[in-house]
């Protein structure tokens, strides 16, 4: 039996288990998950099967 794939919600803190990158989930588009660093910056992308929920919570304003 196959385990269901994790599906994050927009704004959720997630982690790419391949690169170790942590960021805020933005969207899934064309088969890729897009996440942005919690303090802002350039979006990163990864494969949906490599996404895990990240420990911790977002705090305060996310942009300086």
N, C-alpha and C positions, 0 to 999 in steps of 0.2 A: 504494500500500500504506500502511496506517495504522500509525503508531508506537504500540506498546503504552504504556498509561498507567503512570506510576511508582506503585508501591504500597509505601509505607513500612511498617516494622515498629513495633509499639508501643515507645515509649521512644526512638525515633530522632529526631535533630535534623533538622527540616525547615524549608523556607522557602516563604512565599506569594509567588510571583513578581509578583503584582499590587500588594500593599501593601508588600512587603519585610519583613514580619513574620517573625521566626524563633522557633521554639518546638519543644517536644517533642510528637511525634505521640501522641495519645491513642486515637483511634478514628475510624472512618468510620461515620456513622449518618444515615439518611434523605438520602443523596446529598450529604452535606457532610463535610469532613475537620475534625476538632477538634484543635487544638494549644494547648498551654499554655506560657507563658513559662518558660524553663529554670530560673529562680530562684523559680518559683511565681507564682500570680496567677490571674486570670480567664481561662477558656478563650476562644479565638478560633475562628472557623470560616472555611473557604474552600472553593472548589470543587475537587474532586479534580484537575481538569486544570491547576490553577494551582500544584500542589505540586511542589517540587524538593528534592533532598537538600541540606542546608545544609552549608557547609564547617565544619570544626572538630569537636570532641568535647566531650561533657559531662564535667565534672570535679567530683569530690567530692560532698558532700551537696547536694541541689537546693533544700532549704528551710533558711532561717536558724534 
